[in-house]
Amino acid sequence: MIPGHELTGTIEAMGTDVEGFELGTLVVSGAGISCGHCFWCTRAMTNLCQHYSTLGLHQNGALAEYVAVPASTCMDASSYGISADTAALAQPMSIAVHAMRRGRLAQDESAVILGAGGIGAFLTYAVADRCGSVVVSDLGTERLDIATALGATHTVQVGSDRSVQDVLDANEIIPSVVYEVSGSAAGFQQALTIASRGARLVMVGLQHGPLEIDVRGVSLREVELVGTNAHVCASDLPEALRLLAARKGGWTDVAPVALSLDELVEEGLKPLAERRSARIKTLIDPWASATRKTVA
């Protein structure tokens, strides 16, 4: 199985029944493949499809020179005025867009984001585009610097002598939405603690085991626990592309380099697995012979 579920490319061939696309067009593709016929698909919830499968997990993905994807997951990116390198970020941005929308964030509300990594960074930008005050917390100072560049109004380093609650109190911020992106048990408990009365707690990061929850406290404070899963291609990808195109200066700070396939393991995967890489995203260019800088 070839991995790779975040991708962009130009169309080299099409099925005989494909409409709305032309050869040579720059497109982005979602990662989730839905049936289009089940209860959830017919209600525009394709991310919850009964027969859902994922590119790179259930069928060959994009870490190759060519990949076959359904037309239903693709969107024309050529009209947005962005480079192919920027377009390659559309899938993770669409995850962030979907999560942001699940929080029903209004323009006059404030938000907290716990975790500023691969999805948290994009979520920071999507949330900052929607509301005024955005407090972002993470372990790494480099990630927090990028979060600031992406629109965070306040940042908090985990483990410092200043907590998220301290920042909220000092700036008189009452968060309407808390996005837990770290996927850690500690992060979830912190999110539950700082969630204000009537707040929505959106669980973006996937937990790896059962959690203890103060259900009585959740009920009495009317805190909503909200799940979010993947994205809906038809509605989330267009907004993801709009957001990517809207940022002046491009996204080279988030994804500074593109590696060749030969460099994928040693320069891409191992540093991530060993937590030696501070990069939010590392692109892979199957046609490159060596590492290159990304194009804004």
C-alpha positions in Angstrom: 0.0 0.0 0.0 1.4 3.4 -1.0 0.7 6.0 1.7 0.0 9.7 1.2 -3.4 11.4 1.7 -2.6 15.1 1.4 -2.0 16.0 -2.2 -2.2 18.1 -5.2 -1.4 17.4 -8.9 -2.3 18.1 -12.5 -4.7 15.8 -14.3 -2.9 13.4 -16.7 -5.8 11.2 -17.5 -9.6 10.9 -16.8 -12.3 8.3 -16.9 -14.7 8.4 -19.8 -17.6 9.5 -17.6 -15.7 12.3 -15.7 -17.2 15.8 -16.3 -16.1 19.3 -15.2 -12.4 18.8 -15.5 -9.8 19.2 -18.2 -6.4 17.6 -18.7 -3.5 19.6 -17.3 -5.7 21.3 -14.6 -4.2 21.8 -11.2 -6.5 20.0 -8.7 -6.6 19.2 -5.0 -8.1 16.1 -3.6 -9.7 15.2 -0.3 -8.5 12.1 1.5 -11.9 10.5 2.2 -13.7 8.5 -0.4 -17.4 8.1 0.2 -20.1 6.0 -1.6 -22.5 8.8 -2.3 -25.6 6.7 -1.7 -25.8 5.9 2.0 -27.9 7.8 4.6 -25.1 10.1 5.5 -23.9 10.8 2.0 -27.4 11.8 0.9 -27.4 14.4 3.7 -24.0 16.0 2.8 -22.2 14.2 5.6 -19.8 12.3 3.3 -17.2 12.3 6.1 -19.5 9.9 8.0 -20.2 7.6 5.0 -21.1 4.1 5.9 -18.5 2.8 3.4 -15.9 5.5 4.0 -12.3 4.7 2.9 -9.2 6.8 3.0 -6.6 7.4 0.3 -3.2 6.1 1.4 -4.8 3.8 3.9 -7.3 1.7 2.0 -6.1 2.3 -1.5 -2.8 3.5 -2.9 -2.0 7.1 -2.0 0.0 10.1 -3.3 3.6 9.3 -2.4 4.3 8.4 -6.0 4.6 10.1 -9.4 0.9 9.2 -10.2 -2.1 8.5 -8.2 -5.7 7.6 -9.1 -8.4 9.4 -7.2 -12.2 9.7 -7.7 -13.4 12.9 -9.4 -15.8 13.4 -6.5 -13.0 14.1 -4.1 -11.2 16.6 -6.4 -11.5 20.4 -6.8 -10.1 22.7 -9.4 -7.4 24.8 -7.7 -6.3 26.7 -10.8 -8.4 29.8 -10.3 -7.2 30.6 -6.8 -3.9 32.0 -7.8 -1.8 29.8 -5.6 1.2 27.6 -6.3 1.1 23.8 -6.4 3.1 23.8 -3.1 0.4 25.9 -1.4 -2.4 23.8 -3.0 -0.8 20.7 -1.4 -1.9 22.1 2.0 -5.6 22.2 1.1 -6.5 18.8 2.7 -5.1 19.6 6.2 -6.6 23.1 5.9 -10.0 21.5 5.1 -9.7 19.4 8.3 -9.2 22.7 10.2 -12.1 24.3 8.4 -14.5 21.5 9.2 -13.4 21.5 12.9 -13.8 25.3 13.1 -17.3 25.0 11.6 -18.2 22.3 14.1 -17.6 24.8 16.8 -20.2 27.1 15.3 -17.8 30.0 16.0 -19.3 33.5 15.6 -17.4 36.7 14.8 -18.0 38.2 18.2 -16.7 35.2 20.1 -13.3 34.1 21.3 -11.5 30.7 21.1 -8.8 28.7 22.6 -6.7 26.2 20.6 -4.7 23.6 22.5 -2.0 22.2 20.2 -0.4 24.1 17.3 1.0 21.3 15.2 0.0 20.0 11.8 -3.8 20.7 12.2 -3.6 23.2 15.0 -1.6 25.7 12.9 -4.2 25.6 10.1 -7.0 25.8 12.7 -5.4 28.9 14.1 -5.6 30.6 10.8 -9.1 29.5 10.1 -10.3 30.6 13.5 -8.5 33.9 13.4 -10.2 34.6 10.1 -13.5 34.2 11.8 -13.2 35.8 15.3 -11.2 38.4 17.3 -9.3 36.7 20.2 -7.5 33.4 19.7 -5.4 31.9 22.5 -3.1 29.1 21.3 -1.1 26.8 23.6 1.7 24.4 22.6 4.9 22.8 23.9 7.2 24.3 21.3 8.2 28.0 21.0 8.7 27.6 17.2 5.2 26.4 16.7 3.9 29.3 18.8 5.8 31.8 16.7 4.1 30.4 13.6 0.8 30.5 15.4 1.3 34.2 16.1 2.1 34.7 12.4 -1.1 32.9 11.5 -3.2 35.2 13.7 -3.1 34.0 17.3 -3.6 37.0 19.5 -2.1 35.3 22.6 0.2 32.2 22.9 1.1 30.1 25.9 4.0 27.6 26.2 3.0 24.5 28.0 5.0 24.1 31.2 5.8 27.8 31.6 4.7 29.7 34.7 1.9 31.3 32.8 -1.2 29.2 32.1 -3.9 29.5 29.5 -6.3 30.4 32.3 -3.9 33.2 33.4 -4.0 34.7 29.9 -7.8 34.4 29.7 -8.1 36.2 33.1 -5.5 38.9 32.4 -7.2 39.8 29.1 -10.8 39.3 30.3 -11.4 36.7 27.6 -14.3 34.3 28.0 -13.8 31.6 25.3 -17.0 30.4 23.6 -15.1 27.5 21.9 -12.2 25.4 23.0 -10.5 23.3 20.4 -8.6 20.4 21.8 -6.1 19.4 19.1 -3.3 17.7 21.0 -5.1 14.4 21.4 -3.6 14.0 24.9 -5.6 13.1 28.0 -4.1 16.1 29.8 -5.1 18.4 27.0 -8.7 17.2 27.1 -8.9 17.7 30.9 -7.4 21.2 30.5 -9.9 22.0 27.8 -12.7 20.8 30.0 -11.4 23.0 32.9 -11.1 26.2 30.9 -14.3 25.8 28.9 -16.6 28.6 30.1 -20.3 28.1 30.9 -22.2 27.4 27.7 -19.0 26.8 25.7 -18.4 24.3 23.0 -15.5 21.9 23.4 -14.5 20.5 20.0 -12.4 17.3 20.2 -10.1 17.6 17.2 -7.2 15.4 18.4 -8.0 11.7 18.6 -7.6 10.2 22.1 -5.8 6.9 22.4 -7.8 5.5 25.3 -10.8 6.1 27.6 -11.1 9.3 29.6 -12.7 10.2 32.9 -15.2 13.0 32.4 -16.9 15.1 35.1 -20.3 14.6 33.5 -22.1 16.5 36.3 -19.9 19.5 35.8 -20.4 19.3 32.0 -24.2 19.2 32.5 -24.4 22.0 35.1 -22.2 24.3 33.0 -24.0 23.3 29.8 -20.7 22.6 28.1 -21.2 21.0 24.7 -18.8 18.2 23.8 -18.5 18.2 20.0 -16.8 15.6 17.8 -15.2 16.4 14.5 -14.1 13.9 11.8 -12.1 14.6 8.6 -13.8 17.0 6.2 -16.5 17.2 3.6 -14.9 17.8 0.2 -17.8 19.7 -1.4 -18.0 22.3 1.3 -14.7 22.4 3.2 -12.2 22.2 0.3 -13.4 25.5 -1.3 -13.1 27.3 1.9 -9.7 25.8 2.5 -8.5 27.0 -0.9 -9.9 30.5 -0.2 -8.0 30.7 3.1 -4.8 29.5 1.6 -5.1 32.1 -1.2 -5.9 34.9 1.2 -2.7 34.8 3.2 -0.2 37.4 1.9 3.3 36.0 1.5 2.3 32.4 1.1 2.9 29.4 3.4 6.6 28.8 3.2 7.0 29.3 7.0 4.5 26.4 7.5 5.9 24.2 4.8 9.5 25.5 4.0 10.8 22.6 2.0 9.8 19.8 -0.4 11.8 16.6 -0.2 12.3 14.0 -3.0 10.9 10.5 -2.6 14.4 9.2 -1.9 14.7 11.5 1.1 11.3 10.7 2.5 12.3 8.3 5.2 15.6 9.8 6.5 14.7 13.5 6.1 11.0 13.4 6.5 9.5 10.5 8.5 12.3 9.8 11.0 12.7 13.3 12.3 8.9 13.4 12.8 8.8 10.1 14.6 11.8 11.0 16.8 10.3 14.5 17.4 13.4 16.2 16.0 11.5 18.3 13.5 9.8 21.6 14.3 8.3 21.9 10.8 4.5 22.1 10.7 4.5 20.4 7.3 7.1 18.9 5.0 6.1 18.5 1.4 7.1 15.6 -0.8 7.7 16.2 -4.5 7.8 12.9 -6.4 9.4 14.6 -9.4 12.2 16.3 -7.4 15.8 14.8 -7.4 16.7 16.6 -4.1 15.3 18.9 -1.4 14.1 22.2 -2.7 12.5 25.3 -1.2 8.8 25.5 -1.5 7.2 28.1 -3.8 4.9 30.7 -2.1 
